[in-house]
Amino acid sequence: MLKLFTLPGAGTIRSSSPFAWKIEALLRLAKVEFEKEYVADFSQMPKGKVPVLQDGEELIADSHFISEHLQEKYGVNLDHTLSAEQKAIGHAFSRMAEEHLYWSGVYNRFIDPIGKPFIMQAMFDGMPSEQAEEIFAALQRKVMSQMQGHGIGLHNLEEVYRLASADLDAISDYFGEKNYLFGDEISSADIAIVPVVAGLIQTPIDTQIAQYARSKANLVAYVERFDKAVFGE
Ligand SMILES: N[C@@H](CCC(=O)N[C@@H](CS)C(=O)NCC(=O)O)C(=O)O
């Protein structure tokens, strides 16, 4: 059976990694059987990150390569009815969500002071508080260094959220009143975008960017509709 190395989630947050959440959604939609293993030590992963898919002896790192593998080996293709233009638009929206908007979700949880109580409770409940504070501070340093390398971490809170709001506006405006990005069928763009947007909407943190995401009624309905269709609970 396939094994997905992932991070745990909570409630309708299916994984705290949107990339792993995407692969879980893809596997479910494709009705491919798999089991999950939660990763505590990223250094055990081939590229130091999750998700990783184990298929027999093969370990595939990165959600993009996992999607390709599932397409090549298991014929999983959510986009076969889309036009080349729709595929191109879906690709651009996915990249925006995963390579840009994603970082505002990380900021929302780890850097914005409003996120801290949630993270402390979600990750370190029951741990002596001094130890929890130390680990949290180390996590913050790591995340901040990644965000500075990306460039977005050079901005202040208000600027990070201003950039993220523009992404949310673009998704919401393009999405309009449709069921999914390209109509009534879930495409690979939906499975990339929803976990990132849902992470902002559904993580119980009341930051400025979470409130903004929740103010987009069509996005709130979109992530709920997707969750019901894919996870069915
Ligand atoms: N491009 C990768 C991104 C994966 C990624 O950033 N995963 C994060 C969790 S959301 C991770 O494993 N971070 C651990 C680290 O950087 O140490 C993909 O699509 O799989």
The ligand as a Tripos MOL2 file, in Angstrom:
@<TRIPOS>MOLECULE
LIG
   20    19     1     0     0
SMALL
NO_CHARGES

@<TRIPOS>ATOM
      1 N1          7.2550   22.4170   -2.7710 N.3       1 LIG1
      2 C1          7.0000   21.5090   -1.6640 C.3       1 LIG1
      3 C2          6.7770   22.3110   -0.3910 C.3       1 LIG1
      4 C3          6.6940   21.4160    0.8420 C.3       1 LIG1
      5 C4          6.8060   22.2040    2.1370 C.2       1 LIG1
      6 O1          7.1130   23.3950    2.1550 O.2       1 LIG1
      7 N2          6.5250   21.5110    3.2550 N.am      1 LIG1
      8 C5          6.6710   22.1160    4.5610 C.3       1 LIG1
      9 C6          5.4060   21.9010    5.3840 C.3       1 LIG1
     10 S1          4.0630   22.8540    4.7190 S.3       1 LIG1
     11 C7          7.7930   21.4440    5.3150 C.2       1 LIG1
     12 O2          7.9420   20.2430    5.2520 O.2       1 LIG1
     13 N3          8.5830   22.2250    6.0600 N.am      1 LIG1
     14 C8          9.6010   21.6980    6.9030 C.3       1 LIG1
     15 C9         10.8480   22.4990    6.8570 C.2       1 LIG1
     16 O3         10.9970   23.3820    5.9830 O.co2     1 LIG1
     17 O4         11.6940   22.2300    7.7020 O.co2     1 LIG1
     18 C10         5.8080   20.6140   -2.0300 C.2       1 LIG1
     19 O5          4.9890   21.0170   -2.8640 O.co2     1 LIG1
     20 O6          5.7330   19.4990   -1.5120 O.co2     1 LIG1
@<TRIPOS>BOND
     1     1     2 1
     2     2     3 1
     3     2    18 1
     4     3     4 1
     5     4     5 1
     6     5     6 2
     7     5     7 1
     8     7     8 1
     9     8     9 1
    10     8    11 1
    11     9    10 1
    12    11    12 2
    13    11    13 1
    14    13    14 1
    15    14    15 1
    16    15    16 2
    17    15    17 1
    18    18    19 2
    19    18    20 1
@<TRIPOS>SUBSTRUCTURE
     1 LIG1         1 GROUP 0 **** ****
